[in-house]
Amino acid sequence: MSAIPSVDLSDFVSGDSKRKEKFVKEIGSAFEDIGFVALSGHFLSDELVDNLYKEIKKFFNLPQEVKDKYEIEGIGGQRGYTSFGKEHAKGKKEGDLKEFWHFGQYVEDNPTLKAEYPDNVIVEELPDFNEVGKETYKMLEKTAKYVLRALALHLDLEETYFDDYIKNGNSILRPIHYPPITEEPKNAVRAAAHGDINLITLLMGAHGKGLQVKDHQGNWVDAIAQPDQLMINVGDMLSRLSNNKLKSTIHQVVNPPRELWGTSRYSVPFFMHPVSDMPLNCLENCIDEEHPKAFADITAGEYLHERLIELGLVKK
């Protein structure tokens, strides 16, 4: 059994004030306690999920030289393909045992932001790949908007506090392929222990063992969602904003037992980022004598840049 609490977003959007209040309390408590929840009632249809997995498997099965032409130099891996072993966790030299793709924001009515973000990369060989990716991005972004509305209420903010900051935000949809393991990994795992940079992460594909979360006692806990659930966790930006009231929890993807080394694993996180000029200054109502201000003032864009350098995706 997964030790991660389960919540149902349909409670929040039901129009019933008691169910809404219940959801806010449940997700707020979970994010203060362990920083993760398994969420049902999201906006992804089964058909869309099936189509996405079909398309990403087709992409990662393309010949390496075809995939390599979609690895774009000079943009820190923000769009398109990142090849196997390129990314490493903060403080680690070994690259993670994964390759991945990035879909980014589809900017509406904001030429300045459109110019700021790199363009999405079109895969010529797969006519449905980009359309399915875009639809998944939009549905996860919509889900994240309502989760953040619930968290705003939990933090005693206006319900729509985050809405303007996440509209056209620098969010990323990242289909990941962890290929079969063909030799003893020296110090590398599929994804080394790390905290996420962003506000919240919505993860598809946490349905088998592999993802582990570090609880407050320092124990690694298996985080396993039901097939119809997303795993959602607090990122470092939200942790800073809430002065650590909401916990950004260290997590990892461990290598499977040796008998399963021959299998691929796929997962699809959606990293919800705000626009770059959002201030991440600790909220006044999260600071008191027992919880003094823990972080210096910074914007989301400045913080992201710092972290991408630490991850090896952007050079100083």
Long-range contacts (C-beta under 8 A, 24 or more apart in sequence): 1-224, 2-38, 2-221, 2-222, 2-223, 2-224, 2-225, 3-34, 3-215, 3-221, 3-222, 3-223, 4-30, 4-34, 4-36, 4-37, 4-38, 4-213, 4-221, 4-223, 4-224, 4-225, 4-231, 5-29, 5-30, 5-33, 5-34, 5-36, 5-37, 5-38, 6-37, 6-38, 6-39, 6-40, 6-226, 6-229, 7-37, 7-38, 7-39, 7-40, 8-39, 8-40, 8-41, 9-39, 9-40, 9-41, 9-42, 9-143, 9-146, 9-147, 10-40, 10-41, 11-41, 12-146, 12-149, 12-150, 13-41, 13-146, 23-150, 24-150, 24-153, 24-154, 25-154, 27-147, 27-150, 27-151, 27-154, 28-150, 28-151, 28-154, 28-246, 31-151, 31-154, 31-234, 31-246, 31-247, 32-245, 32-246, 32-247, 33-216, 33-247, 34-213, 34-215, 34-216, 34-221, 34-247, 34-249, 35-213, 35-233, 35-234, 35-246, 35-247, 35-248, 35-249, 36-213, 36-223, 36-231, 36-232, 36-233, 36-234, 36-249, 36-251, 37-231, 37-232, 37-233, 38-206, 38-223, 38-225, 38-226, 38-229, 38-230, 38-231, 38-232, 39-143, 39-147, 39-202, 39-229, 39-230, 39-231, 39-232, 40-226, 40-228, 40-229, 42-139, 42-140, 42-143, 42-202, 42-230, 43-139, 43-140, 43-142, 43-143, 44-136, 44-139, 44-140, 44-143, 44-204, 44-230, 45-139, 46-228, 48-132, 48-135, 48-136, 48-139, 49-136, 49-204, 51-128, 51-132, 52-132, 52-133, 52-136, 52-175, 52-204, 52-268, 53-266, 55-126, 55-128, 55-129, 55-132, 55-133, 56-101, 56-129, 56-175, 56-177, 56-266, 56-268, 57-266, 58-126, 58-129, 59-101, 59-123, 59-126, 59-129, 59-175, 60-99, 60-175, 60-177, 60-179, 60-264, 60-266, 62-125, 66-125, 67-99, 70-101, 70-121, 70-123, 72-118, 72-121, 75-118, 76-308, 76-313, 76-314, 77-102, 77-313, 78-102, 78-104, 78-117, 78-118, 78-172, 79-103, 79-104, 79-118, 79-119, 79-120, 79-121, 80-121, 81-121, 82-313, 84-179, 85-188, 86-312, 86-313, 87-311, 87-312, 87-313, 88-192, 88-311, 88-312, 89-191, 89-192, 89-193, 89-194, 89-311, 90-194, 90-307, 90-310, 90-311, 91-310, 92-192, 94-186, 94-187, 94-188, 94-192, 95-188, 96-188, 96-189, 96-190, 96-191, 96-192, 97-178, 97-179, 97-181, 97-185, 97-188, 97-189, 97-190, 97-191, 97-255, 98-176, 98-177, 98-178, 98-179, 98-190, 98-191, 99-176, 99-177, 99-179, 100-174, 100-175, 100-176, 100-177, 101-133, 101-174, 101-175, 102-172, 102-173, 102-174, 103-130, 103-133, 103-134, 103-136, 103-137, 103-172, 103-173, 103-174, 104-170, 104-171, 104-172, 104-173, 105-168, 105-169, 105-170, 105-171, 106-134, 106-137, 106-138, 107-168, 108-168, 110-168, 113-168, 113-275, 116-276, 117-170, 133-173, 133-175, 136-173, 136-268, 137-171, 137-173, 137-270, 140-173, 140-202, 140-230, 140-270, 141-166, 141-171, 141-270, 141-272, 143-202, 143-230, 144-171, 144-199, 144-200, 144-202, 144-270, 144-272, 147-200, 147-202, 147-232, 148-199, 148-200, 148-272, 151-200, 151-238, 151-246, 155-242, 155-245, 155-246, 155-283, 155-285, 155-286, 156-285, 157-283, 157-285, 162-199, 162-274, 165-274, 165-275, 165-278, 165-300, 166-199, 166-272, 166-273, 166-274, 166-275, 167-275, 168-275, 169-272, 169-273, 169-274, 169-275, 170-273, 170-274, 170-275, 170-276, 170-300, 170-301, 170-304, 171-198, 171-270, 171-271, 171-272, 171-273, 172-198, 172-270, 172-271, 172-273, 173-268, 173-269, 173-270, 173-271, 174-268, 174-269, 174-270, 174-271, 175-266, 175-268, 176-266, 176-267, 176-268, 176-269, 177-264, 177-265, 177-266, 178-253, 178-264, 178-265, 178-266, 178-267, 179-264, 180-261, 180-262, 180-263, 180-264, 181-255, 181-256, 181-261, 181-262, 182-261, 185-255, 189-252, 189-253, 189-254, 189-255, 190-253, 190-254, 190-255, 190-265, 191-252, 191-253, 192-252, 193-250, 193-251, 193-252, 194-250, 194-251, 194-252, 195-235, 195-236, 195-239, 195-248, 195-249, 195-250, 195-251, 196-233, 196-234, 196-235, 196-236, 196-248, 196-269, 196-271, 197-235, 197-236, 197-237, 197-271, 197-273, 197-303, 197-304, 197-307, 198-235, 198-236, 198-237, 198-238, 198-271, 198-272, 198-273, 199-235, 199-237, 199-238, 199-241, 199-272, 199-273, 199-274, 200-232, 200-233, 200-234, 200-235, 200-238, 200-272, 201-232, 201-233, 201-235, 201-269, 201-270, 201-271, 201-272, 202-230, 202-231, 202-232, 202-269, 202-270, 202-272, 203-230, 203-231, 203-232, 203-233, 203-267, 203-268, 203-269, 203-270, 204-230, 204-267, 204-268, 204-269, 204-270, 205-265, 205-266, 205-267, 205-268, 206-230, 206-231, 206-267, 208-265, 209-256, 210-253, 210-254, 210-256, 210-265, 211-251, 211-252, 211-253, 211-267, 212-251, 212-252, 212-253, 212-254, 213-249, 213-250, 213-251, 214-249, 214-250, 214-251, 215-249, 220-252, 223-251, 235-271, 235-272, 236-303, 236-307, 237-273, 237-274, 237-280, 237-300, 237-303, 240-280, 240-282, 240-294, 240-295, 240-298, 240-303, 241-280, 241-281, 241-282, 241-283, 241-286, 242-282, 242-283, 242-286, 243-282, 243-283, 243-286, 243-287, 243-291, 243-293, 243-294, 243-295, 244-291, 244-294, 245-286, 245-291, 273-300, 273-304, 274-300, 275-300, 276-300, 276-301, 276-302, 276-304, 277-301
